[in-house]
Amino acid sequence: MSDNPYGPPKTDEAPPTRGELGQIARPTGGMPGTVIAVIVLASIYLLFSLVGALQNPGWAVVQIPIGALILIGLVRRHALAWQWGMIMPIFAAISTLFGVIGVAAAGPLIGPMFVILVVLVLMLGVELGIPVLLSLRRSRLFYGLQCPQCQSMKVKAGNFFFTSFKCRACKAAWRY
């Protein structure tokens, strides 16, 4: 009997073993709703930052470009943007929480103080919503943060730029 002409080609290469770098294909499906929601929330946050830049342009010189880079990376499916999208909104939420406490303790919440408090609470909701949505399984799958060998979601960066991954459970390494 001869080999099946319609079968997959045979190769002499063995699949990557534990600790070696393998390449996995990206899924071709559309962007999940959780990632779309993150992109909308990040866009709203950038809009808040642009409005805040009118009041105090000094801090916006750094915050707006970094936020724009994270937003572009999230759209382009880069895991480093996912990681920064998890960390940066938490730091911003801590800062905003101090602002909410300061406005609430400043005195009666009448007129402009009430509007400032409402805007700060909205910003706090946006800042806390982004890491919550990015931590969901669908978002993690979209950014390739699942081990192809053991299917674990316990993944860490394989290098500084998060272009390769390592599984914390089975120690497998791969590129996405």
C-alpha positions as CSV (number, residue, x, y, z in Angstrom):
1,M,0.0,0.0,0.0
2,S,1.2,3.5,-0.7
3,D,0.8,6.6,1.4
4,N,-2.4,8.5,1.2
5,P,-1.9,11.3,-1.3
6,Y,-4.6,13.4,0.4
7,G,-3.2,13.1,3.9
8,P,-1.1,15.8,5.6
9,P,2.5,16.1,4.6
10,K,4.9,14.1,6.8
11,T,7.8,16.0,8.4
12,D,10.9,14.9,10.2
13,E,10.6,17.6,12.8
14,A,9.2,16.6,16.2
15,P,6.7,18.9,17.9
16,P,8.3,21.3,20.4
17,T,9.1,19.7,23.7
18,R,8.9,21.2,27.2
19,G,10.7,24.5,27.3
20,E,11.2,24.9,23.5
21,L,9.6,27.7,21.6
22,G,6.8,26.6,19.3
23,Q,4.6,28.7,17.0
24,I,0.8,28.5,17.2
25,A,-1.7,30.0,14.7
26,R,-3.9,32.8,15.7
27,P,-7.6,32.1,15.7
28,T,-9.4,33.8,12.7
29,G,-12.6,34.5,14.6
30,G,-13.8,38.0,15.2
31,M,-13.1,40.2,18.1
32,P,-15.0,39.1,21.2
33,G,-17.5,41.4,22.9
34,T,-15.4,41.8,26.0
35,V,-12.5,43.2,23.9
36,I,-14.9,45.5,22.0
37,A,-16.2,46.8,25.4
38,V,-12.6,47.4,26.5
39,I,-11.8,49.3,23.4
40,V,-15.0,51.4,23.9
41,L,-14.1,52.1,27.5
42,A,-10.5,52.9,26.7
43,S,-11.7,55.4,24.0
44,I,-14.1,57.0,26.6
45,Y,-11.1,57.2,29.0
46,L,-9.0,58.9,26.3
47,L,-11.9,61.3,25.7
48,F,-12.0,62.1,29.4
49,S,-8.2,62.7,29.2
50,L,-8.5,65.1,26.3
51,V,-11.2,67.1,28.1
52,G,-8.9,67.1,31.2
53,A,-6.0,68.3,29.1
54,L,-8.0,71.5,28.4
55,Q,-8.0,72.2,32.2
56,N,-4.4,71.1,32.9
57,P,-2.3,70.4,29.8
58,G,0.8,69.4,31.7
59,W,-0.1,65.9,32.7
60,A,-1.8,65.1,29.4
61,V,1.5,65.2,27.5
62,V,2.4,61.7,28.9
63,Q,-1.0,60.2,29.6
64,I,-2.7,60.7,26.2
65,P,0.1,59.2,24.0
66,I,0.5,56.2,26.4
67,G,-3.3,55.7,26.4
68,A,-3.4,55.9,22.6
69,L,-0.5,53.4,22.2
70,I,-2.3,51.0,24.6
71,L,-5.6,51.4,22.6
72,I,-3.8,50.7,19.3
73,G,-2.1,47.7,20.8
74,L,-5.4,46.3,22.1
75,V,-7.0,46.7,18.7
76,R,-3.9,45.0,17.0
77,R,-4.1,42.1,19.4
78,H,-0.8,42.6,21.1
79,A,-0.3,40.9,24.5
80,L,1.9,43.7,25.8
81,A,-1.0,46.1,25.4
82,W,-3.2,43.6,27.2
83,Q,-0.7,43.6,30.1
84,W,-0.5,47.4,30.2
85,G,-4.3,47.6,29.9
86,M,-4.5,45.5,33.1
87,I,-2.0,47.6,35.1
88,M,-2.4,51.2,34.0
89,P,-6.1,51.6,34.7
90,I,-5.6,50.3,38.2
91,F,-3.0,53.0,38.9
92,A,-5.3,55.6,37.4
93,A,-8.3,54.3,39.5
94,I,-6.2,54.7,42.7
95,S,-5.5,58.3,41.7
96,T,-9.1,58.9,40.8
97,L,-10.3,57.4,44.1
98,F,-8.2,60.0,46.0
99,G,-9.9,62.7,43.8
100,V,-13.4,61.3,44.7
101,I,-12.5,61.3,48.4
102,G,-11.1,64.9,48.1
103,V,-14.1,66.2,46.4
104,A,-16.5,64.5,48.8
105,A,-14.6,65.8,51.8
106,A,-14.4,69.4,50.4
107,G,-17.8,70.5,51.5
108,P,-21.3,70.6,50.3
109,L,-21.9,68.9,46.9
110,I,-23.8,71.6,45.2
111,G,-23.5,72.8,41.6
112,P,-20.0,72.3,40.1
113,M,-18.7,70.2,42.9
114,F,-21.5,67.7,42.3
115,V,-20.7,67.6,38.5
116,I,-17.0,67.0,39.3
117,L,-17.9,64.2,41.7
118,V,-20.2,62.5,39.0
119,V,-17.4,62.8,36.4
120,L,-14.8,61.3,38.8
121,V,-17.1,58.4,39.7
122,L,-17.7,57.7,36.0
123,M,-14.0,57.8,35.3
124,L,-13.5,55.4,38.2
125,G,-16.1,53.0,36.7
126,V,-14.3,53.1,33.4
127,E,-10.9,52.6,34.9
128,L,-12.1,49.6,36.9
129,G,-14.1,48.1,34.1
130,I,-11.1,47.8,31.7
131,P,-9.0,45.3,33.8
132,V,-12.2,43.4,34.8
133,L,-13.1,42.8,31.1
134,L,-9.5,42.0,30.1
135,S,-9.2,39.4,32.8
136,L,-12.2,37.3,31.4
137,R,-11.5,34.1,29.5
138,R,-12.6,35.3,26.1
139,S,-10.3,38.3,26.3
140,R,-7.3,36.1,27.4
141,L,-8.0,33.7,24.5
142,F,-8.1,36.6,22.0
143,Y,-4.6,37.8,23.1
144,G,-3.2,34.2,23.0
145,L,-2.9,33.8,26.7
146,Q,-3.7,30.1,26.9
147,C,-1.1,27.3,26.8
148,P,-1.5,25.2,23.7
149,Q,-0.3,22.1,25.5
150,C,-2.2,22.0,28.8
151,Q,-4.8,24.7,28.1
152,S,-3.9,26.6,31.3
153,M,-4.5,30.3,31.5
154,K,-1.5,30.8,33.9
155,V,0.8,32.4,31.3
156,K,3.7,34.8,31.8
157,A,5.7,36.7,29.3
158,G,8.6,34.8,27.7
159,N,10.5,38.1,26.9
160,F,10.3,41.8,27.7
161,F,8.1,42.7,24.8
162,F,5.6,39.9,25.5
163,T,6.0,38.4,22.0
164,S,6.6,34.9,23.4
165,F,4.9,33.2,26.3
166,K,5.7,30.6,29.0
167,C,3.1,28.5,30.8
168,R,3.4,28.6,34.5
169,A,1.8,25.1,34.8
170,C,3.7,22.9,32.3
171,K,6.6,25.2,31.5
172,A,5.8,25.1,27.7
173,A,7.0,28.1,25.6
174,W,5.4,29.4,22.4
175,R,5.0,32.4,20.1
176,Y,1.6,33.8,19.1
